[in-house]
Amino acid sequence: MKIYTKTGDRGTTALFGGTRVPKHHIRIETYGTVDELNSWIGLLRDQETGNQRETLLYIQDRLFTLGAVLATDPEKAVLKNGKQRLDIPRISEKDCTALEEEIDRMNEDLPPMTHFVLPGGHTTVSYCHIARCVCRRAERLATHLHDMEPFDNVILSYLNRLSDYLFVLARKLSHSLKADEIKWVPARGDQH
């Protein structure tokens, strides 16, 4: 398989199904951000994350699936009779439920939230917060794309739940790594 094809040299790329679109198209920006998120989660998985390594690997698999759905031309994915034309994998409600269950498991050992927390305290926790922010950006882009070209709502739910998972994972890692979890208490303009 050749890495360079030269077909994108003029600023377009092909969706799954063959349709060519500009590289700045909202669909490309959306699944590109999901790919960026997947890379951050790979970096997070390479850190000390306790028993979360397998969960993070599974999330990376789900993000590739989600990216495949987003990279598919919706008009070429379905036949006129409503049947699926292209064989692409799907995200399901079970994927969202799996994240919710993991969030609940991690939350059992954490003190209740009383304030927002400042990102940081340990490099691994910071990577987790960066992944959470990229996930939120992917979610914002996906909702924009969904408004223009609707797709299965479960993708939006999954991205939303994944950002929640990453936030709770950051708290869990802060706790297990004995890192400072600094509560955000708004400063009054003249305090430094």
N, C-alpha and C positions, 0 to 999 in steps of 0.2 A: 504494500500500500504506500503510495507516494504521499509525503507530507505536504508538499507544495503542489498546487494544481494550477495556479495562476488565474483561476476563474474569478477570484475576488479582487484582482488588481484594479478594477475600475469602480470599486466601492460598493459592490453588491455581493450578496451571498445567497445560497439556495436553502430554502426550507425543506424539511422532509416532505417529499411529494414533488419536488422539483421547482416550485415557484421561486423566482428570484426577487429579492427585495433589497432596498438600500441597507447598508450595514448599520445605519443609525435608526432603523425602524424600531418602533416600541417593542415589537416581538423579539427582536435580536437583543435589544437592551435588557429585556426582562430575563430571557434565558441565559444571557451572558452574566447577569448579576447572580443568578442561581448557581452558575458555574463558579463564580468568584466565591460565593458562600461555601460551596463544596470544598474549595481549596483551603479556606480558613478552617473549616471543620477538620480537614486532613491535618493541618498544622496542630489544631487542638488535640486531635487523636494521638499525635506523636508526643504529647506531654504526659505528665503524671495525672491521669484522670480517674484513678481508682478502678471501679468496676464498670465504668462508662465506655470503655474502648469498643466493645462489641456493639453497643447501642449507637455510638458515633459512626461505626462502619456501616451499620444498617441504614442510618440516616443518609449517609453518602450515596448508598444504593438508591434510596427513595428520591434523592435530589436528581440523580441521573435520569430516573424515570420521569420525574416532574419536568425536567429540562426537555426530554424527548417529546412530551405532550406539547409543551410550549413551542418547540421547534417545528411542529407539524402544521402545514397549511390546513386550516380548518375546512376549507372547501374541498380539499382532496382527501381528507380523512374519512369522509362519510359519503356513501352512495345516495342517490336521490330517494331510495326507499328507506333511508335511515340506518341502513346497516353499515358497519365499520368497513372501510375499504383498505386502509393501511393497518398493518398489524403492529400497533404500538402498545406498550404496557400502560398500566393505569395506576393512579394513586387511589386508595380506598378509604372509607371511613375507619376501617380497622387500623390503618396507619396512624390516623389522628388519635384513635383510642390508645394505641400503644404509647404514644408520646404523653398523653394524659396520665396513664398508669405510671409511667416513669417519673413524671413530675410529682405525682402524689407520693410515690415511694421516697423520693429525695426529700420532700417537704416534711416527712414524718420526723426527721432528725434535726430540723432547723428551728431556730427560735422564730417566733412570729415577726412579721415585718411591721415596723412602726414608722419607718421613714423610707424615702428613696435612699439608695446607696450610691456612692461615687464609684465609678468603674476603677479597678486597680487593686493594689494590695499584694499582687503576686503576678508574675508573667503569665502563668497559665490562666488565671482569672481574667487578666486583660485580654488574652486571645479570645476567651469565651465572650466577653462583652463586645469585642470587635465583630465576631461572628453574629452576635445578636443584632447589632446595628446593620450589618449587611443584609441579614435576613429581613429586617424591617424595610429596608430599601427595596429588596426583591418583592416584598408584599405590596408596597406602594406602587411599584411598576406593574405588577400583576393585576392589581385592581384597575389601573388605568387601561391596560390591554383588555381586560375583561369587559370594561365599559364599551370599548370599541368593537371587539370581536369576542363575544362570550365563549367561555369554555367551562368545563366541569367545576362547580363551586368548591368541590373538595380540595382543589389545589390552593385556593385562598385560605380555607380552613387549616390545611396542613402548614402553610407558611406562618400563619398566625400562631398556631400551637407550637411550632418549632421555635419561634422567638421566645415564647413563654418557657419552653424547655431550657433554652440556652441561658435565660435569666436565672432560673432556679439552679441550673448546673453551676453557674458562676457563684451563687451563694453557697452551694454545697461544697464546691472546691475551696472557697474561702474558709469555710468551717473545717474541712478535713486537712487543709494545708496550714491551718492556724494563721491565716493571713488576716490583717486588719480589714474589717468591713466598716468603712467610714460612712456614717449616716450623713446625708445631706441635710444640713440645717441652714436655711437661707441666711446669708450675711445681710446686715443692715447697711446699706450704701457706704457708711463711713468706717466700717470695721475692717481691719486687715490683720 
